[in-house]
Amino acid sequence: MVLPKQSVLFGQTEIAYSVNVSDRQTLAIHVYPDGQVAVDAPLNASHEAIAEKVKKRASWIFKQQIQFAAYPPVLPQRQYLSGETHRYLGKQYRLLVIQGDIDKVKLMNGRLVVETTAPDSRERIKKLLQDWYRLRAKAIFNERYTCCVGLVAKLDINHQQGFQLRLMSNRWGSCTHQGIIILNPELIAAPKDCIDYVITHELCHLKERNHSQAFYRLLASVMKDWELRRKRLNEMVEVRFV
């Protein structure tokens, strides 16, 4: 359940935040690339307790917002025309739309080629690209998930449930209270080491549910360069729904 937006004052600065209450045990604060702050809170958490937690984390919140503000702005919507740039596993590919007898998508000679019976239909091209990206995401993420599960095994973190794909407007991944790992299929635009960072990050939430110092110590114990990977991911790839 999402509550009305709230805010607290930290010095002369107002911190606005949204609150989502659910059946969970701990309180977690998230700062998203657009600078918005969201709090996931237990059902019995009081407004005062939530506000106090936001105040305590104010310095961290400001730091995250400053980092995100330095990233490139969100790009405009795709037009699905030949010549557009699309990213896959960290590399840029020029889109080439051609007439064909069947609908298919392939990488060829540094281009992302869409062959279709309806080359003038942007909706058809969009659907073909989304389906192709989702198929590639499922295959590549499965490979990286297996690798990352092995990586966190030394932390006594065991996860054999696999993952789910879900388009999310401001997250690369999430871990539900039930231990379900959810990945944004748009993450397939990122290099594999960045994909590994997101999956490992979510797997570590199985042991440390919030973004506490203990969580980041846990993550660093299996991925010492996680900050570099996160920075590279956020600077290189934008959430834009292919």
Buried (B, 14 or more C-beta within 10 A) or exposed (E): EEEEEBEBEBEEEEBEBBBBBEEBEEBBBBBBBEEBBBBBBBEEBEEEEBBEBBBEBBEEBBEBBEBBEEEEEEEEEBEBEBEBEBBBBBEEBBBBBEEBEEBEBEBEEEBBBBBBEBBEBBEBBBBBBBEBBBEBBBEBBEEBBEBBBEBBEEBEBEBEEEBEBEEBEEBBBBBEEEEBBBBBBBBBBBBBBBBBBBBBBBBBBBEBBBBEEEBBEBBEEBBEEBEEBBBBBBEBBBBBBB
